[in-house]
């Protein structure tokens, strides 16, 4: 409640204030931020695949060969594919020839390395999962930026429409005031017999029509405020439609347009394109993994054991080979990865083309709106001059109420046309910034 009272007593609502509220309290941005934090959490979890893991085991066997074995150590997978182990092992008792767990009395240090030569080298499943998770986090960050651009564009548009609705309401209020002030004079003239009663009745009709129009304009301001309230939110996050007394009396100065020579580079850095670039990066890594998975599993296994007592070390080496016979899973995964990458590439191309088209259209609309503002403003001034002349003729009895009413209506339409032109100009400014992918929109 205190916040609402403070807002009601504050200065006219500026676009900057609206945009600040967008960044702080709009649910869509909060949801996108949560999605980003989720993606970052998954990216961190994917790095855990390369964390060293401590392990150990102990085995006691009774029977013809009573023996005990114990192993403690660390192991893990590297980002390039090889896996490693290092630890201490001890085995005591009677060991059959097929069990190599026997060690010297003090145990032995053991190290091992398994090196993939084909499938799993560089593009292991763990590394691919990590890289894809990191790319998804980049995509979520870009999508948050894209939603911020969209939200700030929506907020700016809602603010401009609210301001325009308020100014149109003022026009209708001025027209009604003209008819009401004229009504008193006409009543006096009718009573004095210098004006026909039909003129008073006609003016009363005008009062009723303009009262109806003002009521509609008041409702339009309320509707526009409600829509703006979805962006201008209270500290608790609830929509906060601004009161009418915070309507600015005039539009802020037009904002200079960005340099067109920078359009190509700026559009290429749009957040929605960055999001697609991150998705394409993830798809490329998945395709690289799919290509790698078609190769056979050929691993070189190396190991060494050094007795704690310092005796001669034992070295081991071997090769492991395996491969699916038909490779249907691997070939299908590769085909799917190729198709996914091709699809994303085409989506990016279409998005880039649409962005350039939207920017060109926004710039054209801005140029046209600038001309409209100048022409509509001058037309409104001329209409006001004609109204002054017509009012003098009416007061002198050289013109009837119908002619004066027409002049007043022309002034009202001309003023509203000037307001629409200003609204088109502000909307075009916002559209240019949004097409460039900027979240720093014009403010006033």
N, C-alpha and C positions, 0 to 999 in steps of 0.2 A: 504493500500500500504506500509506504514512504517513497519507494522508487517511482510509483505512478504519479504521486503528487509532485515530486521533483521534476519529472519529465514534463508534466503539464505546465509547470512554471518556467520551463527552460526556454532557450532561444529557439527560433525556427529550426525544424529538423533538417539536418544536412545529410547528403548522401554518404559522407564519411562516417557519420554516426551509425547509419544503417549498415554499412559494410563492416564496421567493427563488430556489430552485433552478429552479423553473418558468420564471421570467423569464430566467434566465441560460443554461439548457442544454437545454430541450425542443426537439427537432428541428422540430416543427410551427411553433413560433414563429420559429425561425431561418429556415425556408423562407418564411414569410410576410414576414419582414423582408427577405429577398433579393428577393421579389416587389415589395415596396415600393421598394427601391433600383432595381430594373429599371424600374418605372413612372416614378420620378423622373428616371432617365436618359433615358427616351423623351420625357418632358416637356421636359427641357432641349434635347434634339435638335429637338423641334418648334419651339422658339423660334428655332432657327437659320434658319428660313425667312425671318425678318425681319432677318437680319444683312446689313449692306452687303457687296457683293461687288466686289472690284477686278477689272478686266478690261482687256484691251487687244488690239488686233490691228493688223497691218500688211499691206499688199497692194502688190505691185509688178506692173504690167501692161506688157507689151511688145507692139508691133504698130503698127497705124495710129495709136494714141494711147498713147504711152509716158507712164505716170503712176505715182505712188507715193502711197499714203495711209497714215496712222498715226492710231490713236485710243487714248487711255489715259483711264481714268476709274473711277468708282464707280457702283453702281446697286443697287436693292433694291426690296422690296415692303413697304408699310406694313400695319399691322394692320387698317386700314379698307378696304383694297383697292387704292388707287392705287399705281402703280409709278413710280419716278423714276430718272433717270440724270443724271450730271454728269461732265464730263471735258474733255479737250483733244484737238483734232483738227488735223491738218495734211495738206494735199494739194497736190502739186506736179506739173507736167507738163502734157500736153495732155489735156483732159477733153472727151469728147463731150457733147452737150446732154442726154443722158439720165442722165448721172452727175453727181450733186450733191456729189461729194467734194472739189471744188476749194475752197481757202481762200486767204486772204492769206498772204504769205510767212512771217509769224510764227505762223501757225495761228490757231485761234479757240477760245474757251471755249464749250462746248455744254451746255445743260441740257434735259431733257425730262421730261414728266409724262404718264402715261396714266391717265385717270380713268374707272373704270366707273360708269355711271349706273343700270344695272339689275342684271344678273347680276354678282356679284363685289363689289358695293358693300356694305360692312360685313361680310357673311357670305361672305368669300372662302374658297376651299378651304384655303389656308394657315392662316388664322385659325381656321377650324373645327377643323382638325387639331390646332392648338395648344391650343385650349380643351378639346377632347375628351381630349387627352393629360394636361392638368392635372386634369381631372375623374377620369380613371383613376388618377392618382397619389393624389388624395383618397380614392378608393374603396379603393385598396390600403392606405392608412393606416388607414382605418376597418376593413377586413377584418383587419388585424393586431390592432387593438384587440379585435375580436370573437373572434378566435382566442385572445387572451390571456384574455378572460373565460371562454371554454369550457375552456381548459387549466387555469386556476386553479380553476374549478368541479370539473373532473375530479380535480385534485390534492387538493382539499379533501375530496371524496367518498371518494377512495381512502384518505386519511389517517384519516377517521372510521371507515371500515369496518375498517381495520387495528387501530385502537384498540378497536373493538367486538369484533373477533375475539380480541384479546388478553385482554379482560376475560371473554369467554365461556370461553376456555381456563382462566382462573383459577378460574372457577366449577366447571368439570369437575375441575380439580386438587383443589379443596377437597372436592368430593364423594368423590373417590377417597381422599383423605387420611382422611376420616371412616370409610370402610369399612376401610382398612388399620389404623388405630388401634383400631378395634373388633375386628378379627380377632385381635389379640394377647390381648385380654381374653376373647374367646369361647373361644380355645384353652385358656386357663387354667381357665375355668369348666367346659368339657367334661371336662378332665382331672380336675377336682375332683368331677365328677358332678353339678354344680348346674345344668348347661345341657345340653339334648339335642343330640346331634351334628348333627341336621338343621339346627339354627340356624347352626352353623359352616359347614356345606356351603352353605347359602343365602347366607351372607355372602361366601363365596368366589366364588359366582356373581356377586354384586353387584360384587366387586372386578374380576372379569374384564370385566363389562359396562362398568364405569366406566373401566377401562383402555383399552378399545376406544374409548369416547367421547372420552377425553383424546387418544388418538392422532389421531382425526379432527379434534379442535379444534386440535392442534398443526399439522396439515397445513393447516387453514384459515388459520392465522396466516401460514404460509409463503406460501400463495397470495396473501393480501392484501398481504404485504410485497413480493412480486414485482410486483404491480400498482402499488403505491406507488413502487417503484423506477423505474418508467417516468417518473416526475416528479422524484423525488429522485435526481438523477444525479451521478456523480462528475465531477471537473474535466475529465476527458477526454471527457465526454459519454456514457459507458456507463451503463446502468441500475445503480443501487446500492440494492438492497433493504435496508432498515434491519434491524439485528439486534434480536432480541426484547427485549434488555435496555434498549432505548431506548423501550419502550412506556411512555406516561404512566400513572401509577397512577390518575388521575382525569380526568374531562372538565374543560375550562376552563369558566369561568362563561358562562352564556348571554349572547348579545349582544343589546342592545336593537334592536328592529326600526326601520327607517327610517320617517319620518313618512308615513302613507298619503296625506296631502293633497298631497304632492309627486310622487305616482306618475305622474300624467299627463305632467308636464314631464320627469321623469326617464326614463320609458319612451321618450318622443319623441327623447331624445338617445342611445338605445342605439346602439352602434357598427354593428350590422347594419342598422339603419334609416339611419344616416348613409351607409353604403356604398350602399344603394339610392338615397338622395337624390343621391349623386354620379353613379350610373349614370343616373338620371332627368335630371340636369343635362346629362350628355353626350348623351343621346338627344334632348333638346330642342334642343341646338345642332346636332345632325345634321339634325333636322327643319327647323330654320331655314335651314340650308344647302340642303337639298333643295327647300324652297319658293323660295329665291332662284335655284336653278339652272333652274327652269322659265321664268324670264324671259329675254328675248333678251340677247345680248351687245351692249350699246351702250356704246361707249367714246369719250370725248373725248381727242384726242391733241394735246398742246401742246408747243412747243419753242422754243428761242431759241439763237442763235449770236452771240457777240460777238467780233470780231477782237481778237487780242492787241494789235495796233497801235492800237486805240482807234477804229476806224471805226464807222460806224453799225451797230447790231445788226440781225439778221435774225430775224423772228418767224414761227413756223409754227403752224398749227392745222388740225385735221381731225376727222373722225368715222369710227368703224368700227362696223359692224353685222353681226351674224350670228346665226343661230338654227337649230337642228334643225327639220326640217319636221314630223315626227310626235311628237317629244318622248317617245318610248316609254321611253327610259332615264331621263329626268328624272321622268316621271310615275310610273314604277315605283319609283324610289328614294324619292319622296315618300310613296307608299303604304306602302312597307316601313318608312320612318321613323315614320310615324303609328302603324302597328301595333306597332312596337317600344316606342314611348313608352307606348301604351295598356297593353301587357303589363306593363311595369315598374311602372306606376301601380297596376295590380291586385295585383301581387306585393307591393308595399309595403303596400297596404291589408290584405291577408291576413296579412302579417308583423306589422303593428301589432296587429291583432285577436288574433292568436295570442299576442303578447307580453302583452297585457292579461289574456288568459285564463290564461296560465302564471303570471303574477304573482298573480292572484286565487286560483288553486289553491295556489300556494306559501304564501300568507298563511293560507289555510284549514288547510293541513297543519301550518303552524307553530302555529296556535292549538290544533289538536287534539293536537299533539305535547306542548305544554306541559301540557295536562291529563293526557295519558298518563303523562308523567314523574311528576307528583305522585301519580297513582293507583297506578302500578306500583311506585313507591318505597315507598308506604305498604303495599301488598299484600305486598311482599317483607319488610318489617319485621314484619308480622303473621305471615307464614309462618315467619319465624325464631323468633318467640315461641312459636308452636305446636310447633315442632321441639324447643325447649328443654323444654317440658312433656312432650312425647312421649318424649324421651330419659330423663327422670326416671322416667316410668312403666315404660319398658323396663328400666331399672336396678333398679327395685323389683319387677319381674316382673309388673306389671299390664298390659303390652302386649307383643306379639310383635314379631319382627324385621320382618315384613311391614308392620305399621303404621308402624314407625319408618322403614323404607325409603321408604314412600309419603310421609311427611312430608319426608324429605330430598329426594326427587324434586320435591315441590311447591316447596320452597325454591329448588332449582336452576332450575326453570322460572320462578319469580317473579323471581329475580335476572336471568335472561336476558331476561325481559320488560321489566324496568327498563332493561337495557342497550339493547334494541331501541328503547325509547321515547326514550332519550337519543340514539341514532343517528338516529332519525326527526327529532328536534328539530334536531340539527346539520345534517342533510341539508336540512331546510326552511329553516334560516338561509342555507345556501349557495344554495338554489334561489331564495329571494327576491332575494338580491344578484345572481344571474345573470340573473333575469328583469328586473331593473332595468338590466341592462347594465353593472354595476359590476365592475371587476377587483380592487377592494380588498375582499377577502372577510374574514369573521371569522377571527381568528387567536388562537392561544393559546400 
